[in-house]
Amino acid sequence: MTVVLAARRPTAAALTCLALACSGMLAGASPAAARTSTRSVLSGVSGSLAGIAATSARNAWAVGTASSGKPLILRWTGRAWTRTASPALAGSGSLSAVAASSASDAWAVGGTSTGKPLIVHWNGRTWRRLAPPRAAGRASLRGVGATSAVNVWASGYTSADRPVLVHWNGRTWRRVSPRVPTLTEFFGVTAVTARQAWLAGGYGGGYCGTSKTLILHWTGAAWTRTPSPAAGGGISAVAPLSPRSAWAAGGCLTTVMLHWNGSTWKLVKCPSPKGSGPDAGSQLSGIAMVSARLGWAAGTISGSPAQPLIVRWNGTSWQRARVPGHGFLLGIAATSAANAWAVGGTFAGKTLILHWNGRTWNL
């Protein structure tokens, strides 16, 4: 069976359904791929993960969808991953992204089975659901960025391919409507300060090559579109380093990597392995930059079976990293040269968590 990922960044719920349907795919996995360590793997969790955020080597959050169809939230405390309770939902739901500004402030977003955006907030003790502004039609949130408990952006799109963008000021959610092309979908959003943020997405609709890159920049007063190459597949996420340097990753069937030089985005060569089977290829779903000389991007090599993909920036070029296991990766976070996490799922219906210890990626 060939697994092909679509142009829009797959939801955790969609990939969980695919993983459960393909539960027999890993019967021939190698012993090395089957080994696990208690350091990073929380055993017995059925489902998949779509987003991760880390503030230090001792604090990280991973979110996604449990096999039950309910939101899944895991927490890293420096020694082990533990599952935490999420707010109750009347039906099913999934979380697509998470952002944290401290150990006592985190935000996660997604959608419900009734087509409503889902936003939950961690206040240091418990996760609490917040009601976002009403969207036109069915909608889901795909990205979230936060610098504090009073500055949060959340992004997504409706079932009619209309963008959704909301901002939290500490008291209320407000809808924001930047000027964008028709058939626009917002994916990831990254908040840097109250006056600096980046928004990633695609426009044009369609499959893979017909969806074009879209990147917007927040300067404290308005969102403005920044010039970017018309590469196919859209942009999943942006990782800024400074006002004159940022990276953006995405694509579909072929990876797309862009660099911002302060005035425009330019294409940068990036590994794009082709998996086995028809229409197989690669895409990137997340990116995290540690410094101008170290960065990571994570995604999936579609095919039979699908394989996790991680590429590394060494200050000069992007190179493919050695990664264990089979499955897909949707999120990545890094706090230092010796601490990074990548999350997704396996096609045995289990969460996939990889950790970088400064030398190797490990299960």
Steps between C-alpha positions, in 0.01 A plus 500: 500500500639840398441790736485842328463818703286778358599861441331630812672393819318180610303518822593271785153350484531412132837338547382311807218349295751406230737355758232284657387380158858398421573331832667204331750702300790470742510123526830498314668782695862447587604419860674836521179678404301301755724579797382773737645683796319618811657842455273622222226246439177493698388142446139403447382823336288431194461793267725754333668830580483812283681770694767556762631797698796512739621780726794313656654154536252440784179635353328396177148435376382274217143495368296300253216250487442184702364191328174566685456815291562728799777761530832363623740705715839376624747680726878462538637590844866419446478131587197354326200571281166489680148532371298792637124548506347719231168686531197281438332512159144395420626328183841431353776747428869540423785737580727609216750736663633619835703800617648576842651817641588348840434199721176665615372631166423282198240502224374222273260524206312272263141418414197299606287244316225762478722731294582745779847639573651362821725706731630385840730681745741368764524731803759301693246270664241389245390528138192716450295540182443849363236603248648661184310745278240332282627410153293494181416134445705203619851595605812356659806667649837372379757726664559694822772739616535663842749729672300539823154446648390830340639457148384194309430442131306202361459418131312257278235482231138413429359214297453752217876578489460833674771609745442528874721717721425604859692689771480473880583812706456342842126566518331424167558341160482733200470397136756650264458500122820569304475566127583170328427324168188290450502138621753577775573266790709601801719229656765588758541829685810603698493784753832666584392811692184709523624679186652209310327187367498283187211318335541209257253356252407438141250620243343388177353177632543174319752224553871555558644704211191716456521638856757782527708633788360777718686673786376802694688719750355680804673827589281606790245690293403277208566172321676547167576243235871445435637407154556124469572262211198335342606152612232233523350355813484806724700578815439312825705703748742791545796512742642853543852570628505880466325773298745424217506123521222242508431157354178353363424138413224317317430350160317194374663203323806728483633679808504880496753697707510880495729757667408859589777760464305797633330591173405182312473123522732289284502129425780300664601150391367235738500118493178362353512118501255317280326209668389180334179473306309731263476869588740449792711792619584717799360794689600699807248572775704684764823692552703612805814715494749498788746748346632623167710182489251241623142426409263210442201432277275195525257333265419179319619295205177362360498149359467142610572522783524870580818611674574789736717772348728739689742742336772700676641848429873516574554865419576428135249248367205279590590133537284195566537360851490133595167423665376171652159343452214521251206737488449874460618817676285813532676714761846588627641718780852575624636686804875447454761318295450195724121499538242467225176306458305383195152348520251318280363149481558148377279292276455260790277769650750621762651837575852561369741712706863548396766674712829664399766479771771694321633197313214287366124483458352224717163344565 
